[in-house]
């Protein structure tokens, strides 16, 4: 454990006087618990024995905006780094405190304050866990319509900070489409309120997706919808990934709005049917093993992952038809008349591609398991391998070229699969799942970094965007200039205005100019 810097106890005592119940801590268990998020690169370090990658100096738990404002004003006056913390479920290194950091856990601010039935809005605290928010809205007859896979272990504030998307974004949109207003505390402790079409309206798009580098969101006003009166389901098997994607494009460009449209490439479809290697797999969880060591099949898999190029080449040689085709699942949440009419039109579109109608079953199965955690992720790490996901997006004309380019870039380094989700009239996202292994943890880190470096470069070269809904954190920050160009400097100048002491979440989204990042300069600006 890294010792806390001198004076931490004094800072803790000062902060304890600013929050109800004196909720501030410098204890080693708390410092370990808040040392990182779930970035897989940190999982490798944890396996190697470093459980506390970056333990903060002090953790504090404010319970309202006023207390948070006082904590930030205190830190700003002393130039103490600050990291806001939701539920720690991020996978991009968005949370990485330093040993002199004050980490602010937002989960004491966790209430659904009000629901306006006439205006279809609600006001909620940013520290509220997503499933709790959805449960409370459901009890009142409404839904936010935002269902990320992390809904059980992520917060509203984290969704806003990471520009999150839920699985039903085809119907309800992403989080930026739902936020109508917010309360934010900037880097001086000043409380700002922004409202769409009203006061400080220009701040809304700046803070949504800002990953805690500009300020801390404490509450938000959100657009909600009546709980769906019905659901309709459909699923199809397409001859190829290309035909399935073209069908989804035609569905959305025809004005249809299924809440869910997901397409699994042929190999991913085959693996999903067999309950295999996925971070969002749809198989029933298998009974827990009692032995501590990996079984023979898992050890064999890890050995195969040490030769990813040969493994990917072998799978690529298997015809799509032999793999069983590309699986599409569709789901509507709407008035029955609308849902039935859209389903009929979607069926007509899919029939033009020689797609096999596989009924409601696969889509209903997906819904029943859509928040299943990966029962195979932890065993893979235990066995000495690693697994990660990468979600990118592009317009329809660039989507397939990007899909092939990223697969080719990853193939020499890791075993790779993919599915398409979050479709819109102008494009869609691709969700890559990849796994790798090496002789030891250091070699795993090297393979992991090489895979990400190659993949990010391929995304930029193909004209895609580096993140659709996981955020940027530190895993993608080194490549931001290659995608965004001079906009990185604009954000950095904006940070100097909103956070003049530079205390907020240093190194996330845009790397500090003098900060060493694990991946180094991933892609040089053209």
Phi, psi and omega in degrees: 000134179281126181299146174290147181293157178303141178093356182298320181295324178294318177297317178301315181297320178296315181293325180300330179284347183264348184235150181299137178075006179060036187282087175212146188214145169237017184292148180299317178302319179292320181295322177293317184297330184254019186280348185192173169256207184257028173306122183303331177299324176288333177296324176296317179296322178296316178301327181282357176110001180256081184291329181251085182300319184209076182291131178287168179282314186220141172247137181225147185237084176290154182245358177201174183298321183296316178295318178299318178301318180294320179297315182291321177299319178299313181295319181297320181297336182247006181054041178271128179299145181231136174233118173284146187224124177269268178238000174076019183264005179297152184240016183239014181072034178287339177245114177207079181291166171252171186290351176253014186276142164265117179262128184255108175276123187270359193284356170285344178261086198219038183248146163274108190283316182198155174236125177260101184294324183289320183267355182056055176225162171218157174244129184219150176285147186289339181273006183286130175296140188302316182293326176295319177298313181294322178296316181293320176294319179298322178296335178267001178092021184228172173217148169280332181078017183247110187230070173292158178300336181269017189303331180283343187220035174220160186246162176303316179298322176294322177300314182294317181297323183263003181055058190288158171231140174263167185293342180257031184294337177299332180261317190255346183088181177269180185298327180294338177280344185260337184280119179256343180187163178201160170248132186227145171251123183273187186287356174256354185096000179287137178268124180243143175237131182235140183222131179300125182076009183219222185300131176052035184302328183293344180284336186302305181292342178284321183276333178286113184094006183276355170055035173075015180266347182252332184175180183242121177283131181252332177203161182214148169261131189234145171283133178237175181223154173301146177305137187298132180288338179201164172234145173234146187231150173203155174209153184215154169249122181258152180300331185205167174299318183299315181292321178296318178295320180295326177294318178298316178303313181294325178299311183285325180284346173279358180094002177283150183224067171299141178295326183230132170217107184235136179234125179257129179297165190305318181289318178299322177299317181294316180295319180298320179297331183262005178067038188268216191287099179211155170265348175228042188292161187249016182274158173296140177296135179278157178303144181293140176280152180265338182282148182279330184271152178299146178285175184298317182297320180291320178297323177294320178298316180297320177298319179295324181293346177282352177235062188296325181299312180293322181294315179295321180295320179299315181291323180297333181282346179280125181300147180303323181296322179294325178288344177106003178090175181264125184268132174244135171241139180233143175214136176248143168235106187191179171302141184305320181296318180292314182298317181295319180295317180292323178298318178298317180292320178296321178298321179295319180295314182295329182294338180288348186249017180058037179276143178273123177285116182253014172078193184279336191308306182299322180290320177294323177296318177301314182299318183295335185240019189291340179251016179297132174282165182280114177282353181252355183289308181299315177302325179296316177295319179300324183279358177102005178259187173216158178216146181206171177229155180216119181249124181230172182211159179199165172291164185303321183293337182256352190295307181295316176302321178293319178304310181292322182293317181290320176301315180295323180290324182280330191307321180290343189252325186214161172279134191229141172226171182201151165219164182249138180207180178052063182270151181216170179300331185257355181171195183200174177251157174242134181246101179272137171245129180221151182220150180209173179205159178206181189290332179206179185294322178298316179294327175296318178299318179297314179296319179299312182295320180295321179297313180295319181299315180293319182293316180297319178298320180293321179298312181297316181296330181274359178081023178266181175248145192285344180211138174254322183206354178274342186096186184248311180055226176255344182290329183247351183304320181298340181261002186296323180295325180296325178275316191260347178061227184292349176299334176299319179292325177297315179296321179296320177293322177297321178298322179296330178282312184282336185222070190299332178271356179064040186270340191275121164040057184298133176096347178276151175067300173235123184293146173301148184300327184253013184269135172279129177248148184303328184271347184071193180285094188300310182222125177286146177296140179290000000 
